[in-house]
């Protein structure tokens, strides 16, 4: 029943293909980015919350 | 390089912290009350304090008041420090604080007086929806203003989570709140039936994602390293966690509608994405826990870390359970039962609750430049809260599983073993009592925390303006040749746009096909709009929060078609603004209720449910026999429905009340024949009319 409803939408087959491409592209870009990140920058960024903690009273 | 002197606004953090504590206590107390109302139905008092009305106040109070203020507390503290800047505008901070608190008060008052849209976790009526949008925009301006004038070039990952939260919650709130006002406190959802369900659970699921999860992950990425005094285990992992989570979460909403009348492809989409969500969620959990590597000895002594460890573990547990519950075979058992209730409380009490407590114990002594009043009491709180969660969740898992099996059990002769729904409820009553005990323990812990923190505040003095200094950000610093992503890490505006795009993809792919189907949804010729009296009755059904205990969705299982009747079809709900499928069966499904019992049965059942079903735990709705039905609203309601495309004949709005009185009179006459005398203008007549209509449209002819 539902398949028939969907088939009646013009060009519905583009949805799965579109989704697949979006997915693939998204994760490829994300992985590429993570591989290329440089260590020093990561190190520096991850310490941001710990800065100026001397202002606190611990 | 010039060093700039400025100060952090701690007063606003303190205000949000106090609000978190107070609303937390209120929300948990309401939870305890409704937990007790199930085994002790006499606690349903009068018209305003029934389970159906308090339950939405409990959920809204916990989500938007307790966790909401918790978010703002942690965000206002951490954002200022991560940006090395004071909040952008003190006036906006104040407006945000008082605006949010007044929304909470308005919400409590309107929900208890029965003004609700009937859509779970989005129950608030349209004027409050608008107020929420205004306050949220003020908050967003304040936050982005702070980010823009920051003195730290890199935006730490916690800020990304905050940005995604602000953007997505705005989108969710607006899309799901599109409604046609009927009067100042009444509106109808612009969507109907299947579409309304899809939008609602896209919202409901992502409210969990972007109100209860992403902002708290931001807090985790700030406060766990802070409390453990070491950087997060893997910053790379936190980046994957962020992008993968916001990208995947938005697609998973339909897993709340498995086996419902939602098209199959959308159900499968929800399942697939829910399974994929496991990866980033567990990546985040591992990242949080491993931040404590080499500091586990401190976990033994430091109560703050203890709370955080349990919180992160609960996050891991619920995000494992969530994908499992979206498997159709598991969902067939778990859905509509207390299993779901257990699941959300692992998240709510465990993840949100324990992380909030941990942050409060860390934060309050620092804001007040003192030490925690009593470490012993805090430790007591930790243990009683942890045990409370177990006492809450384990009986609910047991109850959910046991009841579901009873629903599905057939005898050797092929008939239902428990044909009486009520029997499956009375069987699990001890579990409901144990659950209330768990809730009581959790609340007790929270009360000791409130005492402990107030004492801490009293012994210190608020450091309202915390002095700080940082070098100004050089405006035109040459970009390092570095990486392209670093470009985005420094640009909040682009970050907003990119996260908005990422979250919109999923929503768009889900919605477009379903909305295109609208033109050719399986129309069933015999499905007709509600009569004016039924429409009024339906509004009473919504007002009383009947959907908190009754579903209107017969799933295509033999155990359900045997018990309730023909399974529900998408085409039957085309005039349901809003849909009332429900998500929990504390009582039986009502979709095929129409014509099942005579009017007089419903009359007695509403006056005192135990007369017709001995041992019933439903509240008494005797007040409906006293209250006159307000028929002055009928024309406006008909007109609003016409605007939404419900095919009432033109000019019907003025004639509607004639039909209404006629139908009401026939029901009253029928009751009179059965020796019940009631005026035809009472609310009870309208609710009977609605209940008798439910699911009857396709009984006569099946045109599918």
Contacts between the chains, C-beta under 8 A, distances in Angstrom:
chain1	res1	chain2	res2	distance
A	1	B	522	6.2
A	1	B	704	7.2
A	2	B	263	4.2
A	2	B	264	5.3
A	2	B	265	7.1
A	2	B	570	7.8
A	3	B	264	7.7
A	5	B	263	7.0
A	5	B	517	5.2
A	5	B	520	6.0
A	5	B	521	7.0
A	5	B	522	6.7
A	6	B	263	6.9
A	6	B	265	6.6
A	6	B	513	6.5
A	6	B	517	7.1
A	8	B	520	5.4
A	9	B	513	6.3
A	9	B	516	4.8
A	9	B	517	7.0
A	12	B	513	6.4
A	12	B	516	8.0
A	15	B	509	6.2
A	15	B	512	7.7
A	15	B	513	6.2
A	18	B	509	7.1
A	19	B	509	5.7
A	22	B	505	5.9
A	26	B	243	7.8
A	26	B	247	5.9
A	26	B	502	7.7
A	27	B	244	7.7
A	30	B	239	8.0
A	30	B	240	6.6
A	30	B	243	5.4
A	30	B	244	7.1
A	33	B	239	7.8
A	33	B	483	7.3
A	33	B	484	7.8
A	33	B	485	4.9
A	34	B	236	5.4
A	34	B	239	6.5
A	34	B	240	6.5
A	36	B	483	5.6
A	37	B	236	6.5
A	37	B	239	7.8
A	37	B	483	6.3
A	37	B	485	7.3
A	38	B	482	7.1
A	38	B	483	7.0
A	41	B	154	8.0
A	41	B	482	6.9
A	41	B	483	7.8
A	41	B	486	6.9
A	42	B	235	4.7
A	42	B	236	6.3
A	43	B	235	8.0
A	44	B	154	7.3
A	45	B	154	5.2
A	45	B	156	6.5
A	45	B	157	7.6
A	45	B	235	5.7
A	45	B	489	7.9
A	46	B	225	7.9
A	46	B	231	4.0
A	46	B	232	5.5
A	46	B	235	4.1
A	47	B	231	5.3
A	48	B	82	6.1
A	48	B	152	6.4
A	48	B	154	6.7
A	48	B	156	4.4
A	49	B	78	7.4
A	49	B	81	7.4
A	49	B	82	6.6
A	49	B	156	6.4
A	49	B	158	7.4
A	49	B	221	7.7
A	49	B	222	5.2
A	49	B	225	5.0
A	49	B	226	5.6
A	49	B	231	7.6
A	50	B	225	6.3
A	50	B	226	7.2
A	50	B	229	6.9
A	50	B	230	7.6
A	50	B	231	6.3
A	52	B	81	6.8
A	52	B	84	7.5
A	52	B	468	6.6
A	52	B	470	7.7
A	53	B	226	7.3
A	53	B	229	7.5
A	55	B	466	6.7
A	55	B	467	7.6
A	55	B	468	6.2
A	56	B	366	5.3
A	57	B	366	6.6
A	57	B	369	5.6
A	58	B	366	7.5
